[in-house]
Amino acid sequence: MPGSDAKASVKGGRSQATSAKILSKPATDGPKASGRGANRAQQIIKTAEVMFHERGYAETSMDDIARAVGILKGSLYYYINSKDDLLFHIASAVHEVVDEKTAEAVGRTDLSPLHRVLHFVRSQIEYNTQNVTQMAVYHHEWRRLEGERLKEIRARRRAHGAAMTGLLEQAKAAAEIDPDMNLELALNNIFAITIWPYTWYREGGSITPEELSEFCANLVYNGLVLRK
């Protein structure tokens, strides 16, 4: 899950930076017409995701990815132009989920602002714990993107931070949280609680994603709620 870099408005939708071939090649072009190409593209993405996680982005070569997928390096370039394409795709996929979950939380007008924050925390933690590899690659490697792609990811991080800050401001105005609370510190701690389980959580352990999400939501609530 992205953190907060600054303030901006939330914007959904697909990436505006230069797209990778795997994202932009028409479905009727080449092997994608039969669905086989799309399956191969997803295999490449998932293979790269695992390798970036296990070896690191810098230590993983295009040759490594091609061998792991079982194709020639030249064939790999049918789907992507560069290794950067793969990292950008992974980062963009994370933001698509975060945008969706943020918009869902903001739109829950049946809940108070504070409980909309908690709704986001629960939902995002459940996703993060079920997609540990993807989240680890994102948080460890996104800064390796360059140019317009890096600018886009930074902008999407700012937008996410702004949306959550807006909910905290509404919660403060509604006297749900302390009027003197430092919202920047509150936001950074909410993100820390939501993000960092990827460093230790393992599927099949003693704690389910639902149990962890509820525990973390209660932790956030008890740290924010105004005691009357």
Secondary structure by P-SEA (a helix, b strand, c coil): cccccbbbbbbbccccccccccccccccccccccaaaaaaaaaaaaaaaaaaaacccccccaaaaaaaacccaaaaaaccccaaaaaaaaaaaaaaaaaaaaaaaaacccccaaaaaaaaaaaaaaaaaacaaaaaaaaacccccccaaaaaaaaaaaaaaaaaaaaaaaaaaacccccccaaaaaaaaaaaaaccccccccccccccaaaaaaaaaaaaaaaccccc
